[in-house]
Amino acid sequence: MKRLFFLIYLLFIKNTPEDYRPYSLFFPQLRSFLVSKYLISCGSNLRVKKGAEISLKSLVGNHSELGTRCMVQSNVEIGDYVIMGPDVKIYSRNHIFSSLHIPIKDQGKEYLKTIIGNDVWLGANVIITAGCNIGNHVVIAAGAVVTKDIPDFAVVGGVPAKILKYRNQ
């Protein structure tokens, strides 16, 4: 049944109008309903923006939002009260490239768990690479590329992302 909800979402509902459009009708609620039915686990009050893609093998907490055109791979956990700007990418797999004698495309992939904590704001165009753990109450500035774990309360930005300050100091 989960695959049916996933298919309906991808084929018919994913790119329906946003809720700020007067002609959006019931589509924003339908997007959220369908996504909540196909995830491994989904808390209450999920908000799914236009074009959002999230794997069936992901988890989302309560009161969180999937941003416009976001892409979330499998094996990702998103906490409670997480908000995303448009075009956020959250990865959980990498190509293996350790051998110089085998083409990279033939070396396979490694799959890592990526975790986003509670009360996190991911700015527009943020990229979170596979295996990163983002702490609670974190702000990640627009355009940042996160390649390492981020501690609680950090405000980060840049490429690669660096800690700029802490929200609790």
N, C-alpha and C positions, 0 to 999 in steps of 0.2 A: 504493500500500500504506500510506503514511503516513496518508492520510486515513481509511483503514479503522481503523487503530489509534486515531486521534483520535476517530472516531465511537463506537467501542466504549467508549473511556474516558468520553466525555461522557454517553452514554446509559445505561451499565450499571455503571460502576465508580467514577466520580468521588466519589460520596457513600457509599461503603462504610465499615464501622467502622474506627476508628483501632486501631493496634497495641497500645495499652494495654488495650483491651477483651478480655475472655476469649473472646468469640465472633468476634474479628476474622479468624480463620482465616488464609487466604493473601491476603486482600484488599490489605493494605499493599504487599506485594511485587508484586502484579499491577498496582496503580496505578503504581508506579515503573517497572515493565517497559513498560507501554503508553506512558507519557509519554516514556520514553527512546527509544522506537521512532519517535515522530512528530516530535521536535524536529529542527531543522537539524543540531545537534550536541549530544551529551550525553556527559559524562564518566562515570566509574565511580561506583558507590555512590550514585546519586541516591535521595533519600527524598522521597516525595510524600505530604503529609498530606491528610486528607479535605476534599473540596470545592475543592481547588486548581485554578485555571484558568490555563493558559499557552498562548500562541499557538504554532502550528506553526512560525512564523518566528522562533523564539527559540533561544538557545544557553545551555547550562548546563554548568559545569565539574565537576570531580571532587568527590565527598564533599559535595555541596550539598543543601539541603533547600528544598522549596516548602512554605510554611506553610499551616495550615488556612485554607481559604477565601481564599487569596491570589488576586490577579488580575494577570497579567503580559501586557502587550500585545506585539504583534509588534515586531521590530527591537530586542529587549532582549538584552544579553549579561550573564550572571550567572557570576561567577568560581568558583574552587575554595573549598571550606570556607565557604560562605555559609549562614547560618541565618536563619530568619524566624519571628517570632511570628505569631499569627493575624491575618487580615484585612489583610495588607500589600497595597498597590496600587502597581504600577510601570507608569507610562505612557510612551508613545512618540509620541503624537500630540496635537495641539491643534487647536481650531477657529481659523480665521482670522477676525478681526473688525475689520480695518483700515478698511473702508468703512462709512460711516454711511448710505449709500444702498441697500445690499443687506442683506437679513436675514442674520444670522450663520449660520443653518443653510444658506444658499445660497452662502456664500463659500468653502466647501471646508475642507480640513484640511491641516496641515503635519505631515510625518512626520520625526521626529528619532531618532537612535540614543541609547539610554539604556544606560549601562554600570555594572555593579556589580562592584567589584574582588574580590580574594581575601581570605578571612578577614574577612568582614563580618557583623555581627549587626544585623539589622533588627528592632527591637522591634515589639510588637503595634500594629496600626493605623497604621503608618508609610505615608506617601504620598510617592512620588518622582515628580516631574513630568517631562514629556518633555524629553529632551536633557541631563539631568543625568549627570555622571560622578562616581561614588562611588569614592574611592581604596581602597587596600588597608589592611586592619587597622582598619577604621572601625567604630564603634558608633553606631547611630542610636536615640535614646531613643523609647520608646513614644509614639505620637500625634504625632510630629514630621512636619512637611510640608517636604520638601526641594525647594527651588526653584532652587538654585545648585549648582555643582560642590563636592564635599567633598574636601579633600586627605587624603593618607595619614595614618593614625594618629589622626585626629580623632574626638572624642566630641561628638556634636551632639544638640540637642534644641530643642523649641519650634516655634512657628508664627509666621513661617517659621523653619526650623531655623537655629540659630546654633551656632558652635563654642563648646563649654563648656570643653574642655581637650584635651590630646593624650595619647595612651596611652604614648608613648615619652619623656615628660619627667618 
